[in-house]
Amino acid sequence: MKTDNNRIVRLVPIIAGSIAGTLLMLNRVLTPELTDSQARSDAVGVVLTAVLILTGLLWQQVQPRKPDSVVLEGTEGFELLSTLPDDLKTELAWASHLILTNTVTRSIVIYYQGRVLLRRGILAPKAEVTPGAILDRVLTKQKAIYLVDTKVYPGRIEFDYLPPNTQGIICQPLGTDRAMILGANAPRSYTKQDEAWIEGIANKLTNSLDLARFDRDDLANPDDRNRAI
């Protein structure tokens, strides 16, 4: 499990401010006779202590702790439907590589009319995709759905073709009866910029799939996949 190396740094102002405030209070209580100069010093100390604690609290919000990531369960691999045109294979390989190397995505599945065109990254034992309520909604509405933390979504059980401990999922439509499903190894890890970038790549893939020329018979054999690591 990955830890946040900046966590201690963000806590330093709060700890320092708390210790300073405690020492000021003890000094005030134990002083038998308070002088004017000491009163002024205590006032300055209280202000500095408050600033330290406030700085620490602001750091907690400006630099929030990153969600813990996990090692996804599965085997690393790359599967492409071998009957696809070469130019489409290249396009799918290029797009999946960009997503895997530039986002928190660790597993990608591209689904097309009951078949899987591509699986890449950490692969689950099950290769077939059976659309559930969430994927059906994405295909019907043609609007992406982001499950920010799969633990709080009972519908996550439909994604049994992703690693079982996938922490976040994006279902991105690629046009009619087509979708790209992305699995992440940490919850709440996709930023708005990531989502916009993924949508842009999806639009490019949608256009490539629309222009591709291949027969429906090319999707007939579920075991006809190229495998690579």
Beta strands, then each sheet from edge to edge (+ up, - down):
strand 1: 75-81
strand 2: 105-112
strand 3: 115-123
strand 4: 145-147
strand 5: 168-173
strand 6: 178-184
strand 7: 225-228
sheet 1: 4+ 5- 6+ 2- 3+ 1- 7+
end
